[in-house]
């Protein structure tokens, strides 16, 4: 597939037809390293003195080198056992920031009548707050089990399943489209890691839009648009 640099750091893969902001009725976003500047699980692990070990698993999973995302997440969460909830609060308050352009892009999409979906392999402790901060409409992520104010090293099964992995992200995007009475052609998906590819493919294969944001090489190569420098709002340059 040929690629064209639309502007410095903004790459279009193959042929992307002219797009309008009004074409999109749903935008699905990953959270960690996409909407926000950190991988939350790595920062929580820092409180347990295990950041390097956990971050290595995260990096391998995001690069697609670990194919079983659920297993990789269970391994990382197990290493968080004993971390107090107060440490997660510290991560949210002092380490987590919205990535450049996040507010501008989500506000523009909302103003155009687009619904916003947050789908994350991360945790509700963070995703619920980001969802509310950005006025997003839907969210799906994982629940960390807490006992006595500390993490147990396990996650809690939810009504829809056990872990939000790549397959669940795709399923959530498609079911949200169905609930809204739209097709994936009217949706965009934005992410940075290998577990975002299933939902990104669901959009691009239907004629919608997939966007890689400061992404791993495998994700950049398979996305319709890759933002390699600058903020998330750069995607607006492609939308009339």
C-alpha positions in Angstrom: 0.0 0.0 0.0 1.4 3.4 -1.0 1.4 6.2 1.6 1.3 9.9 1.2 2.4 12.6 3.6 -0.6 14.9 3.7 1.4 17.3 5.8 4.4 16.8 8.0 3.7 14.0 10.4 0.2 13.3 8.9 0.3 10.2 6.6 -2.5 8.8 4.5 -2.2 5.1 3.5 -3.5 4.3 0.0 -6.6 6.1 -1.2 -8.8 7.9 1.3 -11.9 9.5 -0.3 -12.9 13.1 0.6 -14.4 13.1 4.0 -16.7 15.5 5.9 -17.1 15.9 9.6 -20.9 15.4 9.1 -20.2 11.9 7.6 -19.5 10.5 11.0 -22.1 9.6 13.6 -19.8 7.7 16.0 -16.2 8.0 16.9 -14.5 5.3 19.0 -11.4 6.0 21.0 -8.8 4.0 22.8 -7.7 5.7 26.1 -4.2 4.9 27.2 -1.6 6.7 25.0 -4.4 7.9 22.7 -6.7 10.2 24.6 -4.2 10.4 27.5 -0.5 10.5 27.8 0.2 7.4 29.9 -0.4 3.7 30.2 -2.3 3.6 33.5 -1.4 0.0 34.3 2.3 0.9 34.1 2.0 3.9 36.4 0.0 1.9 38.9 2.8 -0.7 38.9 5.2 2.0 39.8 3.6 2.1 43.2 4.4 -1.6 43.6 8.0 -1.1 42.4 7.2 -3.2 39.3 6.8 -0.6 36.6 9.7 -1.9 34.4 8.4 -5.4 34.5 4.8 -4.4 33.7 5.8 -1.8 31.1 7.7 -4.5 29.2 4.6 -6.7 28.9 2.5 -3.6 27.9 4.9 -2.7 25.2 5.0 -6.2 23.8 1.2 -6.4 23.8 0.8 -3.0 22.1 3.3 -3.9 19.4 1.4 -7.2 18.7 4.2 -9.4 19.9 2.0 -10.9 22.6 -1.1 -12.3 20.7 -3.1 -13.2 23.8 -4.1 -9.8 25.1 -6.3 -11.2 27.9 -3.4 -13.3 29.3 -1.0 -10.3 29.1 -3.4 -8.1 31.0 -4.1 -10.8 33.7 -0.3 -11.1 34.1 0.1 -7.4 34.5 -2.8 -7.0 36.9 -1.6 -9.8 39.1 1.6 -7.8 39.6 -0.5 -5.0 41.1 -1.7 -7.0 44.1 -1.5 -5.0 47.3 -1.4 -1.6 45.6 -3.6 0.8 47.5 -6.5 2.6 45.7 -4.8 5.9 46.9 -1.9 5.1 44.5 -4.4 5.0 41.6 -5.7 8.4 42.8 -2.2 9.7 42.7 -1.8 8.5 39.1 -5.0 10.2 38.0 -4.2 13.5 39.8 -0.5 13.9 39.2 0.5 11.8 36.2 -2.4 11.6 33.8 -2.9 14.3 31.3 -5.1 14.6 28.1 -3.0 14.3 25.0 -2.7 17.5 22.8 -5.7 18.0 20.6 -8.0 15.6 22.5 -10.4 18.3 23.8 -10.4 20.0 20.4 -11.2 16.9 18.4 -13.8 15.5 20.8 -15.5 18.9 21.1 -15.6 19.3 17.3 -17.1 15.8 16.9 -19.8 16.4 19.5 -20.7 19.8 18.0 -21.2 18.0 14.6 -23.6 15.6 16.3 -21.2 12.6 16.5 -21.5 10.2 19.5 -18.3 9.3 21.3 -17.3 5.9 22.5 -14.4 5.1 24.8 -13.2 1.5 24.5 -10.2 0.6 26.6 -8.2 -2.3 27.8 -7.6 -0.2 30.9 -9.8 0.3 34.0 -13.0 2.0 34.9 -11.3 3.9 37.7 -9.8 6.0 34.9 -12.1 5.6 31.9 -15.3 6.7 33.8 -13.5 10.0 34.7 -12.2 10.6 31.2 -15.6 9.7 29.7 -17.2 12.4 31.9 -14.5 14.9 31.4 -14.8 14.8 27.7 -18.6 14.5 27.6 -18.4 11.1 25.9 -21.5 9.0 25.5 -20.4 5.4 26.0 -17.6 3.5 27.6 -16.3 0.0 28.0 -13.3 -1.1 30.1 -12.2 -3.4 32.9 -12.9 -3.4 36.6 -10.1 -3.9 39.1 -11.1 -5.9 42.1 -10.5 -4.1 45.4 -10.6 -5.5 48.9 -9.8 -3.5 52.0 -8.8 -0.5 50.0 -6.1 -2.4 48.0 -6.0 -4.2 44.6 -6.3 -7.9 44.8 -4.4 -8.5 41.5 -7.6 -9.7 39.8 -10.4 -8.2 37.6 -14.1 -8.5 38.0 -16.2 -10.2 35.3 -19.0 -8.0 33.9 -22.3 -8.7 32.3 -20.8 -8.5 28.8 -17.7 -10.6 29.5 -14.4 -10.7 31.3 -11.9 -8.5 29.6 -12.1 -5.7 27.1 -9.6 -6.9 24.5 -9.4 -6.2 20.7 -12.3 -8.5 19.9 -14.5 -6.8 22.6 -13.5 -3.3 21.3 -14.7 -4.3 17.8 -17.9 -5.9 19.2 -18.7 -2.8 21.2 -18.1 -0.5 18.2 -20.4 -2.6 16.0 -23.1 -3.0 18.6 -23.1 0.7 19.3 -23.5 1.4 15.6 -26.5 -1.0 15.5 -28.0 0.7 18.6 -27.6 4.1 16.8 -29.1 2.8 13.6 -25.9 3.5 11.6 -23.3 1.5 9.8 -19.5 1.3 10.4 -19.1 3.4 7.3 -20.3 6.3 9.5 -17.8 5.6 12.2 -14.2 6.3 12.9 -11.8 4.4 15.3 -8.7 5.9 16.8 -6.0 4.0 18.6 -2.3 3.3 19.0 -1.9 -0.4 19.9 -2.4 -3.8 18.3 -5.6 -4.4 20.4 -7.1 -1.4 18.6 -6.7 -3.0 15.1 -10.0 -5.0 15.2 -12.2 -2.0 15.7 -10.1 0.1 13.3 -10.5 -2.6 10.6 -14.2 -2.7 11.2 -14.4 1.0 10.2 -11.9 1.0 7.4 -13.3 -2.1 5.7 -16.8 -0.6 5.7 -15.6 2.7 4.2 -15.3 4.6 7.5 -12.1 5.9 8.9 -9.3 4.4 11.0 -6.7 6.6 12.6 -3.4 5.6 14.2 -2.2 8.1 16.8 1.6 8.1 17.6 1.1 4.4 17.2 3.1 1.2 17.1 4.6 0.4 13.6 2.1 -2.5 13.0 -0.8 -0.1 13.7 0.5 2.7 11.6 0.9 0.4 8.6 -2.7 -0.8 8.8 -4.5 2.4 9.6 -6.0 4.6 6.8 -4.4 7.7 8.5 -1.4 7.9 10.8 -0.8 11.0 13.0 2.9 10.7 13.8 3.5 14.2 15.2 1.3 16.8 16.7 -2.1 16.4 18.4 -5.2 14.4 17.9 -7.0 17.4 16.4 -4.8 17.0 13.3 -7.4 14.6 12.0 -9.7 17.6 11.5 -7.5 18.7 8.7 -8.8 15.8 6.7 -12.5 16.5 7.4 -14.2 19.3 5.4 
